[in-house]
Amino acid sequence: MKISEITKEEVKKYLRITDDDDYDDKLVEYMLEASKSFIIGYTGLDIKSLDKYKDVSLACLILCQDLY
Protein backbone atom coordinates (compact mmCIF):
# COMPACT_ATOMS: atom_id res chain seq x y z
CA MET A 1 0.00 0.00 0.00
CA LYS A 2 1.20 3.50 -0.77
CA ILE A 3 1.09 6.24 1.83
CA SER A 4 -1.15 8.31 -0.43
CA GLU A 5 -3.68 5.44 -0.47
CA ILE A 6 -4.10 5.28 3.31
CA THR A 7 -7.63 6.29 4.20
CA LYS A 8 -9.49 6.93 7.43
CA GLU A 9 -11.09 3.51 7.06
CA GLU A 10 -7.68 1.81 6.75
CA VAL A 11 -6.50 3.48 9.94
CA LYS A 12 -9.68 2.51 11.76
CA LYS A 13 -9.16 -1.12 10.71
CA TYR A 14 -5.54 -1.01 11.86
CA LEU A 15 -6.56 0.47 15.22
CA ARG A 16 -9.54 -1.93 15.46
CA ILE A 17 -12.03 0.89 15.88
CA THR A 18 -15.44 -0.52 15.10
CA ASP A 19 -17.64 2.38 16.16
CA ASP A 20 -18.99 4.75 13.53
CA ASP A 21 -18.75 7.63 15.95
CA ASP A 22 -18.25 11.12 14.51
CA TYR A 23 -15.71 11.87 17.25
CA ASP A 24 -13.56 8.87 16.35
CA ASP A 25 -13.84 9.65 12.64
CA LYS A 26 -12.61 13.22 13.13
CA LEU A 27 -9.87 12.09 15.49
CA VAL A 28 -8.63 9.49 12.99
CA GLU A 29 -8.67 12.08 10.18
CA TYR A 30 -6.56 14.47 12.28
CA MET A 31 -4.16 11.70 13.29
CA LEU A 32 -3.73 10.61 9.68
CA GLU A 33 -3.05 14.18 8.54
CA ALA A 34 -0.58 14.72 11.38
CA SER A 35 1.22 11.44 10.68
CA LYS A 36 1.61 12.19 6.98
CA SER A 37 2.79 15.73 7.74
CA PHE A 38 5.32 14.43 10.24
CA ILE A 39 6.73 11.94 7.73
CA ILE A 40 6.91 14.58 5.00
CA GLY A 41 8.69 16.99 7.35
CA TYR A 42 11.05 14.34 8.67
CA THR A 43 12.07 12.95 5.28
CA GLY A 44 11.85 16.14 3.23
CA LEU A 45 10.03 14.18 0.52
CA ASP A 46 6.58 14.80 -0.91
CA ILE A 47 3.79 12.22 -0.88
CA LYS A 48 4.46 11.19 -4.46
CA SER A 49 8.10 10.42 -3.66
CA LEU A 50 7.14 8.61 -0.46
CA ASP A 51 4.82 6.32 -2.44
CA LYS A 52 7.94 4.54 -3.73
CA TYR A 53 8.66 3.21 -0.24
CA LYS A 54 6.10 0.69 1.00
CA ASP A 55 7.46 0.63 4.55
CA VAL A 56 6.52 4.29 4.97
CA SER A 57 2.85 3.27 4.97
CA LEU A 58 3.41 1.06 7.99
CA ALA A 59 5.30 3.89 9.70
CA CYS A 60 2.31 6.14 9.08
CA LEU A 61 -0.08 3.61 10.64
CA ILE A 62 2.23 3.18 13.63
CA LEU A 63 2.35 6.96 14.12
CA CYS A 64 -1.46 7.01 14.05
CA GLN A 65 -1.48 4.28 16.67
CA ASP A 66 0.88 6.26 18.90
CA LEU A 67 -1.27 9.38 18.54
CA TYR A 68 -4.43 7.43 19.37
ZADO-410235 format. One record per atom (N, C-alpha, C): residue in three letters; x, y, z. Coordinates in Angstrom, 2 decimals. Example, Ala and Ser with C-alpha at 12.3 -4.5 7.8 and 13.67 -1.06 7.14 Angstrom:
code;east;north;up
ala;13.19;-5.69;7.80
ala;12.30;-4.50;7.80
ala;13.20;-3.30;7.80
ser;12.85;-2.25;7.08
ser;13.67;-1.06;7.14
ser;12.90;0.03;7.87
END
This chain:
code;east;north;up
met;0.84;-1.17;0.00
met;0.00;0.00;0.00
met;0.89;1.25;0.00
lys;0.48;2.23;-0.72
lys;1.20;3.50;-0.77
lys;0.66;4.42;0.31
ile;1.52;5.32;0.78
ile;1.09;6.24;1.83
ile;-0.06;7.14;1.36
ser;-0.07;7.46;0.09
ser;-1.15;8.31;-0.43
ser;-2.48;7.57;-0.49
glu;-2.46;6.25;-0.41
glu;-3.68;5.44;-0.47
glu;-4.27;5.16;0.91
ile;-3.59;5.55;1.97
ile;-4.10;5.28;3.31
ile;-5.31;6.18;3.57
thr;-6.39;5.55;3.94
thr;-7.63;6.29;4.20
thr;-7.99;6.19;5.68
lys;-8.97;6.97;6.06
lys;-9.49;6.93;7.43
lys;-9.96;5.52;7.77
glu;-10.58;4.85;6.83
glu;-11.09;3.51;7.06
glu;-9.95;2.51;7.29
glu;-8.84;2.67;6.55
glu;-7.68;1.81;6.75
glu;-7.10;1.98;8.15
val;-7.03;3.21;8.60
val;-6.50;3.48;9.94
val;-7.43;2.91;10.99
lys;-8.73;3.06;10.80
lys;-9.68;2.51;11.76
lys;-9.57;0.99;11.83
lys;-9.36;0.33;10.70
lys;-9.16;-1.12;10.71
lys;-7.89;-1.48;11.47
tyr;-6.82;-0.75;11.21
tyr;-5.54;-1.01;11.86
tyr;-5.66;-0.84;13.37
leu;-6.40;0.18;13.79
leu;-6.56;0.47;15.22
leu;-7.70;-0.34;15.84
arg;-8.40;-1.10;15.02
arg;-9.54;-1.93;15.46
arg;-10.64;-1.09;16.10
ile;-10.91;0.04;15.46
ile;-12.03;0.89;15.88
ile;-13.25;0.46;15.09
thr;-14.25;-0.02;15.79
thr;-15.44;-0.52;15.10
thr;-16.61;0.45;15.16
asp;-16.54;1.42;16.03
asp;-17.64;2.38;16.16
asp;-17.66;3.33;14.96
asp;-18.85;3.73;14.57
asp;-18.99;4.75;13.53
asp;-19.34;6.08;14.18
asp;-18.56;6.41;15.18
asp;-18.75;7.63;15.95
asp;-18.10;8.80;15.22
asp;-18.79;9.93;15.16
asp;-18.25;11.12;14.51
asp;-16.96;11.59;15.18
tyr;-16.91;11.46;16.51
tyr;-15.71;11.87;17.25
tyr;-14.51;11.06;16.81
asp;-14.66;9.73;16.76
asp;-13.56;8.87;16.35
asp;-13.15;9.14;14.90
asp;-14.14;9.37;14.04
asp;-13.84;9.65;12.64
asp;-12.99;10.91;12.50
lys;-13.38;11.97;13.20
lys;-12.61;13.22;13.13
lys;-11.22;13.04;13.73
leu;-11.15;12.33;14.84
leu;-9.87;12.09;15.49
leu;-8.93;11.31;14.57
val;-9.44;10.29;13.91
val;-8.63;9.49;12.99
val;-8.18;10.34;11.80
glu;-9.05;11.19;11.29
glu;-8.67;12.08;10.18
glu;-7.52;12.99;10.60
tyr;-7.61;13.58;11.79
tyr;-6.56;14.47;12.28
tyr;-5.25;13.71;12.50
met;-5.36;12.51;13.05
met;-4.16;11.70;13.29
met;-3.49;11.32;11.98
leu;-4.28;10.98;10.98
leu;-3.73;10.61;9.68
leu;-3.03;11.80;9.02
glu;-3.67;12.96;9.08
glu;-3.05;14.18;8.54
glu;-1.74;14.50;9.26
ala;-1.77;14.41;10.57
ala;-0.58;14.72;11.38
ala;0.54;13.73;11.08
ser;0.21;12.46;10.95
ser;1.22;11.44;10.68
ser;1.87;11.66;9.31
lys;1.06;11.94;8.32
lys;1.61;12.19;6.98
lys;2.47;13.44;6.98
ser;2.01;14.49;7.66
ser;2.79;15.73;7.74
ser;4.11;15.52;8.45
phe;4.09;14.72;9.52
phe;5.32;14.43;10.24
phe;6.31;13.71;9.34
ile;5.85;12.71;8.62
ile;6.73;11.94;7.73
ile;7.29;12.82;6.62
ile;6.46;13.66;6.04
ile;6.91;14.58;5.00
ile;7.98;15.52;5.55
gly;7.72;16.08;6.73
gly;8.69;16.99;7.35
gly;9.98;16.30;7.73
tyr;9.86;15.08;8.22
tyr;11.05;14.34;8.67
tyr;11.93;13.93;7.50
thr;11.30;13.46;6.42
thr;12.07;12.95;5.28
thr;12.42;14.04;4.28
gly;11.63;15.10;4.23
gly;11.85;16.14;3.23
gly;11.33;15.75;1.86
leu;10.58;14.65;1.80
leu;10.03;14.18;0.52
leu;8.54;14.50;0.46
asp;8.02;14.59;-0.76
asp;6.58;14.80;-0.91
asp;5.89;13.43;-0.96
ile;4.57;13.47;-0.91
ile;3.79;12.22;-0.88
ile;4.08;11.34;-2.09
lys;4.20;11.96;-3.24
lys;4.46;11.19;-4.46
lys;5.79;10.43;-4.37
ser;6.80;11.08;-3.84
ser;8.10;10.42;-3.66
ser;8.04;9.35;-2.59
leu;7.26;9.59;-1.54
leu;7.14;8.61;-0.46
leu;6.40;7.35;-0.90
asp;5.56;7.48;-1.93
asp;4.82;6.32;-2.44
asp;5.75;5.21;-2.95
lys;6.98;5.55;-3.25
lys;7.94;4.54;-3.73
lys;8.39;3.59;-2.63
tyr;8.19;3.99;-1.38
tyr;8.66;3.21;-0.24
tyr;7.46;2.63;0.52
lys;7.27;1.33;0.40
lys;6.10;0.69;1.00
lys;6.16;0.68;2.52
asp;7.35;0.67;3.09
asp;7.46;0.63;4.55
asp;7.02;1.94;5.20
val;6.96;3.00;4.44
val;6.52;4.29;4.97
val;5.04;4.22;5.35
ser;4.27;3.41;4.65
ser;2.85;3.27;4.97
ser;2.67;2.66;6.36
leu;3.48;1.67;6.66
leu;3.41;1.06;7.99
leu;3.84;2.07;9.05
ala;4.86;2.85;8.76
ala;5.30;3.89;9.70
ala;4.17;4.88;9.95
cys;3.43;5.22;8.94
cys;2.31;6.14;9.08
cys;1.24;5.55;9.99
leu;0.91;4.27;9.79
leu;-0.08;3.61;10.64
leu;0.40;3.53;12.10
ile;1.68;3.26;12.27
ile;2.23;3.18;13.63
ile;2.18;4.56;14.31
leu;2.46;5.61;13.56
leu;2.35;6.96;14.12
leu;0.90;7.25;14.53
cys;-0.05;6.83;13.70
cys;-1.46;7.01;14.05
cys;-1.78;6.27;15.33
gln;-1.24;5.06;15.46
gln;-1.48;4.28;16.67
gln;-0.92;4.99;17.89
asp;0.27;5.53;17.77
asp;0.88;6.26;18.90
asp;0.06;7.49;19.27
leu;-0.47;8.18;18.27
leu;-1.27;9.38;18.54
leu;-2.63;9.03;19.16
tyr;-3.13;7.86;18.86
tyr;-4.43;7.43;19.37
tyr;-4.34;7.08;20.84
END
